[in-house]
Amino acid sequence: MLSSISWQQYFLFLGVATILYYLFVWVVYFKSKLPSFSIGGYNGLSMYEEDQPNEVLSTSQHVIDEIKPVFTGKQNKHELVFALQEQLRKYNQWDEPDFRETINAFIAAESKTICSIRLGEDDLRAVWKG
């Protein structure tokens, strides 16, 4: 049986198998970095789609807990926006769905309730530009 396989066929098979193996390892390792293409409601590249909302929710809760102290003692709108920019600077690059919306809803509610300051859409966008 081995006498019927040429060296060229053997090395071709070895090359293709190696490429497929490393492609599989790369996709599994970098699955979070791959763009997700949705075709007909099926998200083919995202294997753990149901876990993502929990991660976003826990990160949002962490950020909310971190910015809660910012609202105490702020009576000026510009002072509040600047303090929020400073706190949210490290989260500017995170652009997960519903992450900023959750944080913005909390900021708007807390600024209105605690500081009596109404922040509009432009103010909330300015908070993330810092």
N, C-alpha and C positions, 0 to 999 in steps of 0.2 A: 504494500500500500504506500509506504513512504517513497518507494522508488518512482512512483508515478507523479510525485510533486517535484517541480523544478525549484531551484534556489530562488529564481525570480518570483515565482508564485508565493514561496514561503516569506520572502522579505516584503512583498506587497501586502500579504495578509497581516504580518507583524506591524507594518506601518499604519494600516487602516485601523487595526485594533488599538494601537497606542493612541492614535488621534481621537478615536471615539471615547476611550477611557478618560483622557485628559479633558475632553470637551464636557463629558458628564461631570467630572470633578469640578470643573470651572463653573458650570451652571449651578451646581448644588452649593458651592462655596459663595458665589456672588449673586445668589437669587434675589437678594434685597436690592441690589444695584441695577438689576435688569428692568427695562421699562415693561409695563404690563400692557399687553395688547388685548383688547376685549373684542371678541368675535361672537356675535349673537348671544350676548349675555354670559358667555363662558370666558373666564379669565385664564388663559392657557398657561401663563408663566408664573402666576402667583399661586404657590402650593398651599400657603398658610393664610389665606385671605381672612378667615374667620378669627385669627389671632390678632390681626392688625388693629381693630378697634379697641381691644383691651390695652394694647401698648400705647396707643394714642391717648386713651382715657387716663391711664396711669401717669403718663408724662404730663398731660394737661393738669392733672391734680397736683403733681409735684410743682409745676410752674405757678399754679394758683396759690399754693401754700407759700411759695417763695415771694410772691408779690403782695400778699395780704398786708404786711406791715407798711407798705408804701403809702397806703391811703390815710394813715393816721396823721393828723396835723397839717394836711395840705389844704389850703384855702384858695390857692391861685391855680388857674387852669394850666398855665405854662409851666409852673413848678411841678405839677402832677404829671404832665406829659413828659417832661424831662426826666423825672425820677423813674417813670415806667420805661422810657427808652434805655436808661442805664441798666435796669433790671433785666430787660428782654433782649439786650444786645447779643447774648450768647445763643439765643434761639432764633435769630433772624434767618438763618439758612434752612431751618426746618420748615418744610412746606408740605406737610402731610394734610390730607383732607380732614376737615373738621377740627384741626388743632387750633388754628388761629381763630376760627369762629367761636370755639368754646372759650378761649382766653378773652376774646373781645367782648363776648356777652357778660363774662364775669367782671371785666374792667368797667363796662358801661353801667352795670348794676351797682357795683361798689362805689364808683365815683358819684353816682346820683344819690345813693343812700347815705354814705358816710361823709362825703365831702360837699354834697349839694352842688356838684358840678356836672353839667350835662355834656358828655363827649359825643360829638357827631362822627360820621363815617370818616371825614377827613382827619379828625383828631386821632381816631383809632388806626388809620393808615400811617399817620405820622409816628405813632408809638413804635411801629415795627421798622421804621427807617433809621432809627438811631444807631 
